[in-house]
């Protein structure tokens, strides 16, 4: 079981820092987190966001690999339908080779119309692009000629070189039942958001006759000595994070999914849990016991616009008060 941190590299206008200094600070924080005992770091992807939500997680994965020694590096998640799967296979293989096999590729189907329009993709074609993209990446990583003919992609008698020595785990994320079933059927594991769908994934593994599926959990808990006070202190950042995802359509059609009016309602009715160390150990231990396929649990390092110092204080609390007991 690995325990890690989740990053989106958002730098929103109300709290914006100069980007070079911001990136340098986050990369140093990740290196420090490895020394604190965190096992993994996970990066996510979006495009054309005013707050700088990272569009290039694989570039950052390479930078993190150069600053760390043991920490696993993964994406939770990249938007596979927006990418050429051959190019994504090449870049992922390169990151794996450059990090000594410490990289895992997590992908998802995407949902923002703006991104699909700009990259010339159709939302209606997402399922077939996912299925075909996964197959192409798998063939590419084996080092054999790809030779794939599908509805969306055609790749001839080409070998992708250099192939990874240690092929990354290929993980699929999603919250809808078809996406969870797809993860059980064609992926090495399931990227779970906030605990949603772990039970469905276990059922899908059994349905497809699999016993070796893995699950990776992006945990939205706010873990602090006084979590209620911490949530109140971070209220505007929490509200910003939740409402931006709603505006984009992460939790359903934006026109029919109301925004939260204040931070208290976002915390109470969103994906967030408020845990001190005792509650974190209890709840996470139960999750690990109930879902033995769990391989990694990671937490937001900080909320959009929250200072690095503030996020680092919460990281130290988790490292000192929670992780030793879970291990």
C-alpha positions in Angstrom: 0.0 0.0 0.0 1.3 3.4 -1.1 0.3 6.7 0.3 0.8 9.8 -1.8 -0.2 13.3 -2.8 -2.3 14.7 -5.6 -1.4 17.9 -7.6 -3.2 20.0 -10.2 -0.8 22.9 -10.2 -3.7 25.4 -10.1 -2.7 29.0 -9.5 -6.0 31.0 -9.5 -6.2 34.8 -9.9 -7.3 35.7 -6.3 -4.2 34.2 -4.9 -1.9 34.0 -7.9 1.9 33.8 -7.6 4.5 34.3 -10.4 4.4 31.0 -12.2 8.1 30.2 -12.2 8.3 30.6 -8.4 5.1 28.7 -8.0 6.3 25.7 -10.0 9.7 25.8 -8.2 8.0 25.8 -4.8 5.7 22.9 -5.6 8.5 20.8 -7.1 10.5 21.4 -3.9 7.5 20.5 -1.8 7.2 17.1 -3.6 10.9 16.4 -3.0 10.3 17.2 0.7 7.3 14.9 0.8 9.4 12.0 -0.3 11.6 12.7 2.7 8.5 12.8 4.9 7.6 9.3 3.8 5.0 9.8 1.1 5.3 7.0 -1.5 3.7 8.5 -4.6 2.7 11.7 -6.4 -0.2 11.9 -8.9 -0.8 14.6 -11.5 -4.0 15.5 -13.4 -4.7 17.3 -16.7 -7.0 19.9 -18.1 -6.5 22.6 -20.8 -7.3 26.3 -21.3 -8.0 27.0 -17.7 -7.5 30.5 -16.4 -6.0 29.2 -13.2 -3.2 27.3 -15.0 -4.5 23.8 -14.2 -1.7 21.8 -15.6 -2.0 20.9 -19.3 1.3 19.0 -19.4 1.5 16.4 -16.6 4.1 14.2 -18.4 6.5 17.1 -18.5 6.1 17.6 -14.8 6.4 13.9 -14.2 9.9 14.1 -15.7 10.8 17.0 -13.5 9.6 15.2 -10.4 11.5 12.1 -11.4 14.7 14.2 -11.5 14.1 15.5 -8.0 13.1 12.2 -6.3 14.7 8.8 -5.8 12.0 6.3 -4.8 8.6 8.0 -5.1 6.2 6.5 -7.7 4.8 9.0 -10.2 1.5 8.6 -11.8 -1.3 10.5 -13.6 -4.8 10.7 -12.1 -5.6 11.4 -14.7 -4.8 12.2 -18.3 -7.5 12.7 -20.9 -6.8 9.9 -23.4 -9.3 10.9 -26.1 -7.5 14.3 -26.5 -4.1 12.6 -27.2 -2.6 10.7 -30.1 -2.2 7.2 -28.4 1.0 6.6 -30.2 2.5 9.8 -29.0 1.2 9.2 -25.5 2.8 5.7 -25.6 6.1 7.2 -26.6 6.1 10.0 -24.0 5.0 7.6 -21.2 7.7 5.1 -22.2 10.2 7.9 -22.0 9.1 9.0 -18.6 9.3 5.4 -17.4 12.8 4.9 -18.7 14.0 8.3 -17.3 12.6 7.4 -13.8 13.8 3.9 -13.6 10.3 2.4 -14.0 8.6 4.6 -11.4 5.8 5.8 -13.7 2.2 4.7 -14.0 -0.2 6.0 -16.6 -3.8 6.8 -15.5 -6.2 7.9 -18.1 -9.9 9.0 -18.3 -12.5 9.7 -20.9 -12.9 13.5 -20.3 -16.0 15.6 -20.3 -15.3 19.3 -21.1 -16.7 20.3 -24.5 -14.2 23.2 -24.8 -11.3 20.8 -24.8 -12.8 18.4 -27.3 -13.7 21.2 -29.7 -10.2 22.7 -29.6 -8.5 19.3 -30.2 -10.9 18.3 -32.9 -12.5 15.4 -31.1 -16.1 14.5 -30.6 -17.5 13.7 -27.1 -19.7 11.0 -28.7 -16.6 9.1 -29.8 -15.0 8.9 -26.4 -15.7 5.3 -25.6 -14.2 4.0 -28.9 -11.2 6.3 -28.6 -10.6 5.0 -25.1 -10.9 1.3 -26.0 -8.7 1.7 -29.1 -6.2 4.0 -27.4 -5.6 1.5 -24.6 -5.0 -1.3 -27.0 -2.6 0.8 -29.1 -0.6 1.8 -26.0 -0.4 -1.8 -24.8 0.9 -3.0 -28.1 3.4 -0.1 -28.3 4.8 -0.8 -24.9 5.5 -4.4 -25.8 8.0 -3.2 -28.4 6.3 -5.2 -31.2 4.8 -3.8 -34.4 1.5 -2.2 -33.5 -0.5 -3.1 -36.6 -3.9 -1.8 -35.4 -6.9 -1.0 -37.5 -9.9 0.5 -35.7 -12.8 2.9 -36.1 -10.8 5.9 -34.8 -7.2 5.0 -35.2 -5.0 3.1 -37.8 -1.4 2.3 -36.9 0.7 0.3 -39.4 3.7 -2.0 -39.1 5.5 0.4 -36.7 7.5 -0.3 -33.6 7.5 2.3 -30.8 11.1 2.7 -29.6 12.5 2.7 -27.1 10.0 0.5 -25.3 9.8 0.8 -21.5 11.9 -1.7 -19.6 9.2 -1.7 -16.9 5.9 -1.1 -18.6 3.8 1.4 -16.6 0.6 0.2 -15.1 -2.3 1.4 -17.3 -5.1 2.6 -15.1 -8.6 3.9 -16.0 -10.7 6.4 -14.1 -14.3 7.4 -14.0 -17.4 7.7 -11.9 -20.1 6.3 -14.2 -20.8 2.6 -14.2 -19.7 2.0 -17.9 -16.3 3.6 -17.2 -15.8 1.5 -14.1 -16.7 -1.7 -16.0 -14.3 -0.7 -18.7 -11.5 -0.3 -16.1 -12.2 -3.8 -14.8 -12.3 -5.2 -18.4 -9.3 -3.7 -20.2 -7.1 -1.9 -17.6 -4.6 -2.8 -15.0 -6.5 -0.9 -12.4 -9.2 1.6 -11.5 -8.6 5.3 -10.6 -11.3 6.0 -8.0 -12.4 9.5 -7.0 -13.4 10.0 -3.4 -14.3 6.4 -2.9 -17.0 6.4 -5.6 -17.4 3.1 -7.4 -15.0 0.9 -5.5 -17.9 -1.5 -4.8 -18.9 -1.5 -8.5 -15.3 -2.1 -9.5 -15.1 -5.2 -7.2 -18.3 -6.5 -8.8 -17.0 -5.8 -12.3 -13.8 -7.7 -11.6 -15.8 -10.7 -10.5 -18.1 -10.4 -13.5 -15.1 -10.4 -15.9 -13.4 -13.3 -14.0 -10.5 -11.3 -12.8 -8.9 -11.6 -9.4 -5.9 -9.3 -9.8 -7.4 -5.9 -10.4 -5.9 -2.9 -8.5 -7.5 0.3 -7.3 -6.0 3.7 -6.7 -8.0 6.1 -4.5 -7.8 9.9 -4.8 -9.0 10.8 -1.3 -10.8 14.2 -0.7 -10.5 14.1 3.1 -9.2 17.2 4.9 -7.0 15.7 7.6 -5.8 18.0 10.4 -5.7 18.1 14.2 -8.9 20.2 14.1 -10.4 19.4 10.7 -13.5 21.6 11.2 -11.3 24.7 11.9 -9.0 23.7 9.0 -12.0 23.5 6.6 -13.3 26.9 7.8 -9.9 28.5 7.3 -9.6 27.1 3.8 -13.3 27.8 2.9 -12.8 30.0 -0.1 -10.3 27.6 -1.6 -12.5 24.6 -1.1 -15.5 26.5 -2.6 -13.4 27.5 -5.6 -12.3 23.9 -6.3 -15.8 22.4 -6.0 -17.6 25.0 -8.1 -15.0 25.0 -10.9 -15.5 21.2 -11.3 -19.3 21.8 -11.4 -18.9 24.5 -14.0 -16.9 22.2 -16.2 -19.5 19.3 -15.9 -17.5 16.9 -13.7 -20.6 16.0 -11.7 -23.2 16.2 -14.4 -24.5 18.7 -17.0 -23.5 22.2 -15.7 -26.8 23.7 -16.6 -28.6 21.3 -14.2 -26.0 21.0 -11.5 -26.2 24.0 -9.1 -23.1 25.7 -7.7 -22.6 25.7 -4.0 -23.4 29.1 -2.4 -20.8 28.9 0.4 -17.9 26.8 1.7 -19.9 25.2 4.4 -22.4 23.7 2.0 -19.6 22.6 -0.3 -17.9 20.7 2.5 -21.1 19.2 3.8 -22.5 18.1 0.4 -19.4 17.6 -1.7 -16.8 14.8 -1.7 -14.9 16.2 1.4 -14.5 14.3 4.7 -13.2 16.1 7.8 -10.9 13.8 9.8 -8.4 14.1 12.6 -5.7 11.5 12.8 -7.9 9.1 14.8 -10.7 9.3 12.2 -8.3 9.1 9.3 -6.7 5.9 10.6 -10.1 4.4 11.4 -11.7 5.2 8.1 -8.7 4.4 5.9 -8.1 1.1 7.7 -11.7 0.1 7.0 -11.4 1.0 3.3 -8.2 -1.0 3.0 -9.9 -4.0 4.8 -13.1 -3.7 2.7 -11.3 -3.3 -0.6 -8.1 -5.4 -0.6 -7.5 -4.4 -4.2 -6.5 -0.9 -3.1 -2.8 -0.2 -3.9 -2.5 3.6 -3.4 -4.4 6.3 -1.5 -3.4 9.9 -2.1 -4.6 13.3 -0.9 -4.8 16.8 -2.3 -1.5 18.4 -1.4 -3.2 21.8 -1.2 -6.4 23.4 -2.5 -6.3 25.9 -5.4 -4.7 29.1 -4.2 -3.7 27.7 -0.7 -0.2 28.6 0.2 2.5 25.9 0.1 3.3 26.5 3.7 -0.3 25.7 4.6 -0.5 22.5 2.6 2.9 21.4 3.9 1.7 21.7 7.5 -1.2 19.3 6.7 1.2 17.0 4.9 3.5 16.8 8.0 0.5 16.0 10.2 -0.5 13.1 7.9 3.1 11.9 7.7 3.6 12.0 11.5 0.2 11.1 12.9 -1.5 8.9 10.3 0.9 7.0 8.0 2.9 5.2 10.6 -0.2 3.8 12.1 -1.7 2.7 8.8 1.6 1.0 8.0 
